[in-house]
Amino acid sequence: LLAPLAPQHTHMASKPEKPTPRTLTPVEQFMMALMPGSQAACWVALATADSGSLPTIALYTSSFYAAWAVRNYLSGNTRERGMVTFGTLAAGAALCNHGHPLWGARVAVPG
């Protein structure tokens, strides 16, 4: 009536192996170096800008980061959503640059 017990494993479970690190390709190395450089350039541009040039700076920087997010998404990072955030900021900045600051702000702020 009683079924025999399953054999018990006496050894400890082995730890999963860490993935082997790989060498970055030259393109990946360039992309890794580009991000801190782009951050520095954005901060310098913002620190030295006057109020009239802010929409133009916002348009260029947000377009760059939206394109970066699209690249990440197409490279397999399906959790990437920066293209939505930076895309709405780019659209709002474009509206500001074309004489519609109120609509530009309404579009950019939700992003």
Secondary structure, DSSP 8 states (H G I E B T S, - for coil): ----------S--------------HHHHHHHHHHHHHHHHHHHHHHH--GGGHHHHHHHHHHHHHHHHHHHHHTT-TT--HHHHHHHHHHHHHHHHTT-HHHHHHHHTT-
